Structures are given as structure tokens and as C-alpha cells.
Amino acid sequence: MKETTTTVKRTIDNILVALTSDDVKTVQAAMTHYQDLVDAFYHLHKDEMTPQQYEVSRTDIGYFMKMVELAEAPESQQRTR
């Protein structure tokens, strides 16, 4: 699990860099890549995210990062939804 969340965080860092580009196609590709990442993460963690959290995560990178951190936290540290 730790490797997965580390990979997700690293991928998001790369996406954030691409989102600052002046090239529209680069930004669009980065956003598509980000949404694909959220989709894949949700598919793996459906039992840890509500559909509403998934929808917010598709457009809010900061919120998605919190979801990734929660998935990484031991169960005893996770808050009840």
C-alpha cells in the first residue's frame, strides 16, 4: 500500500508541474492524466471513498491528496466519514 500511495504522490507532483505549462495541450494532457489517476485510485479504494469524495477528487487535487493520505494511514488513525 505504501508504494502505491508514494507513486500516486509522485505522479501528482509531476502533474502539478505540467499544469503550470504555458502550452494548452500540455495542461489538457496533464488534467486528463490526473483524472485517470483518480479513476484508478478510486477503483482500488472504493471501500474507502464515497462516490461524492470521488467526484470532488476529480477536480480538486488538494482534496485528492487528503484521500491518498487517508488511504495510507493505519486504520486506527482514520476518521469516520
C-alpha positions in Angstrom: 0.0 0.0 0.0 2.8 2.4 0.9 4.4 2.0 -2.6 1.0 2.8 -4.2 0.5 6.0 -2.3 4.1 7.1 -2.8 3.7 6.5 -6.5 0.4 8.5 -6.6 2.0 11.4 -4.7 5.0 11.4 -7.1 2.7 11.3 -10.1 0.6 14.2 -8.7 3.8 16.2 -8.3 4.7 15.7 -12.0 1.1 16.6 -13.0 1.3 19.8 -11.0 4.4 20.8 -12.8 2.7 20.1 -16.2 -0.3 22.1 -15.1 1.9 25.3 -14.9 2.8 25.0 -18.5 2.0 27.8 -21.0 1.1 25.1 -23.6 -2.6 24.4 -23.6 -2.2 20.8 -24.9 0.3 20.0 -22.1 -2.2 21.3 -19.5 -5.1 19.4 -21.0 -3.0 16.2 -21.1 -1.9 16.7 -17.5 -5.6 17.1 -16.4 -6.6 14.0 -18.3 -3.7 12.1 -16.7 -4.8 13.4 -13.3 -8.4 12.3 -13.8 -7.3 8.9 -15.0 -5.2 8.6 -11.8 -8.2 9.5 -9.6 -10.3 6.9 -11.5 -7.7 4.2 -11.0 -7.2 5.1 -7.3 -11.0 5.0 -6.7 -11.2 1.6 -8.4 -8.6 0.3 -6.0 -10.1 2.0 -2.9 -13.9 2.0 -3.5 -14.4 0.8 0.1 -12.5 3.8 1.4 -14.1 6.6 -0.7 -17.7 7.6 -1.1 -18.9 8.4 -4.7 -19.1 12.1 -3.6 -15.5 12.1 -2.4 -14.5 10.5 -5.8 -16.3 13.3 -7.7 -14.7 16.1 -5.7 -11.3 14.4 -6.1 -11.6 14.5 -9.9 -11.5 18.3 -9.8 -9.7 19.2 -6.5 -6.1 18.0 -6.3 -5.6 19.0 -2.7 -8.7 17.1 -1.7 -7.5 14.0 -3.6 -4.1 14.2 -1.8 -6.0 14.0 1.5 -7.8 10.9 0.2 -4.5 9.4 -0.6 -3.1 10.2 2.8 -6.1 8.7 4.5 -5.8 5.5 2.5 -2.1 5.3 3.6 -2.9 5.9 7.3 -3.4 2.9 9.6 -7.0 2.1 10.3 -6.7 3.3 13.9 -5.8 6.8 12.7 -8.5 7.2 10.1 -11.6 9.4 10.9 -15.1 8.1 10.4 -16.7 9.5 7.3 
